[in-house]
Amino acid sequence: MLKSIQLATEVPGSKSRALAAEREAHIPRGVYQVTPVVVAHAEGAIITDVDDNTFIDFAGGIGVMNVGHSNARVVQALKEQLERFTHSCFHVNMYEPYIQLARRLNELTPGDFAKKTLFLNSGAEAVENAVKIARAYTGRPAVICFEHAFHGRSLLTMSLTSKIDPYKRGFGPFAPEIYRVPFPYCYRCPLGLGYPNCAVNCFSLVEQAFVKRVADDTVAAVIIEPVVGEGGFIVTPPEYMKKLRQLCDEKGILLIVDEIQTGFGRTGKLFAIEHYDVVPDLLVTAKSLAGGLPLSGATGRAEVMDAPQIGGLGGTYGGNPLACVAALAVLDVIEEQDLPGRAQQIGDQVKTRFQAMQERYPLIGDVRGLGAMRALELVADQETKTPAKEATGKVVQRCHRHGLILITAGTYGNVIRLLMPLAITDGQLAEGLDILEEALADVSEEMA
Ligand SMILES: Cc1ncc(COP(=O)(O)O)c(C=O)c1O
């Protein structure tokens, strides 16, 4: 069978190198660069660079391309909208795609109650707005968030984000009234216990926050990622999520679920929270919502969403018509092609391969994930679990040189995460996993 990866040059090729040099002259170094290649075009799960090298994409532009690059349905919807108009600002003149998309998300998100949706541009902006809305509704200022969380790079969302380097160093002072509690990171249990025998004892750390850190009647919301994304693909245990919902109900606190990375089929359900039998008050989306167009949403209980005064929410570009028609096409594709089902199949295949790799390479400390949101945590020593950050970087760089686009995650920079388009074929998936395994074998040997 013809391989998907075709390398015409060494990676990076001369055209990519020349553009990278120009990039260095004109773009700040703070804008991180994962791979050294420059994209020319992309389709499905394949990216072609300016030197004519083809790569299998296991990153999907950080979880944005669930329906695949250049999805025909999305492209067609965009072309048609482009001919009609590109912007009117929803505040000035309404347009149908915004209204239709809001209606669909209100129907598709969990919760058997009236909902409303607000559209914005980025994930960070949607999280900011969810917090604004929660504060307006409850009349309370505080927000509880978690260790290992990532919610964005704006002042408020950077303050909600956990990891210092590179996200927070030098960027303070941070927003006030944010209280961070330990996350149920079972591989590195904050209490040193083992799941499931622990009976999620670590939930007591949330309860203790109301004794030691913040008065319960000043807390507007708790924000949680059902599967922590940037922090290392850590899956919230089901019992923990239920307890969190219960606690929020008891104390009149809103539960905000950040589905920016987990949403739109990635975990085997349309939204990851559907694995939990828990209904949030507010659900935040972005990334794969609009197939690469900048769009984010905050969906929630109608009475909560209507708490801010008229004119209190919005922005010039939020819910841009091009982005909205792209999102409507994305929702059609997800439904018609059963992408959540496909994510489950992909996840099962990856899990089987990852478990086999774990037996072969002691570098792999943990294999985890939900649906197609799968990761490997690399450690220098299985006993001490010392994070193998350097080895992780080497594995990923070797993959890039051999035609696989791959990204890392984790507070300690030692997690390899998979966010391939769900449009990937079985052949491409297997080929990509082979490259990853070869890289793990090479680096294991080198580090031994
Ligand atoms: C869970 C989560 N929340 C929020 C964000 C921020 O989204 P954006 O980069 O679109 O602002 C991200 C981005 O990676 C994310 O993964």
The ligand as an SDF file (V2000), in Angstrom:
LIG
                    3D

 16 16  0  0  0  0  0  0  0  0999 V2000
   -9.3400   23.4530   27.6250 C   0  0  0  0  0  0  0  0  0  0  0  0
   -8.9710   24.7320   26.9590 C   0  0  0  0  0  0  0  0  0  0  0  0
   -9.5290   25.8730   27.3670 N   0  0  0  0  0  0  0  0  0  0  0  0
   -9.2330   27.0540   26.7870 C   0  0  0  0  0  0  0  0  0  0  0  0
   -8.3130   27.1310   25.7640 C   0  0  0  0  0  0  0  0  0  0  0  0
   -8.0000   28.4580   25.1310 C   0  0  0  0  0  0  0  0  0  0  0  0
   -8.4720   28.5010   23.8250 O   0  0  0  0  0  0  0  0  0  0  0  0
   -7.8860   29.5760   22.7800 P   0  0  0  0  0  0  0  0  0  0  0  0
   -6.4630   29.2010   22.5210 O   0  0  0  0  0  0  0  0  0  0  0  0
   -8.7690   29.4370   21.5760 O   0  0  0  0  0  0  0  0  0  0  0  0
   -8.0210   30.9090   23.4390 O   0  0  0  0  0  0  0  0  0  0  0  0
   -7.7000   25.9660   25.3100 C   0  0  0  0  0  0  0  0  0  0  0  0
   -6.6850   26.0160   24.2370 C   0  0  0  0  0  0  0  0  0  0  0  0
   -5.8340   25.1600   24.1030 O   0  0  0  0  0  0  0  0  0  0  0  0
   -8.0270   24.7400   25.9280 C   0  0  0  0  0  0  0  0  0  0  0  0
   -7.4710   23.5850   25.5340 O   0  0  0  0  0  0  0  0  0  0  0  0
  1  2  1  0
  2  3  1  0
  2 15  2  0
  3  4  2  0
  4  5  1  0
  5  6  1  0
  5 12  2  0
  6  7  1  0
  7  8  1  0
  8  9  2  0
  8 10  1  0
  8 11  1  0
 12 13  1  0
 12 15  1  0
 13 14  2  0
 15 16  1  0
M  END
$$$$
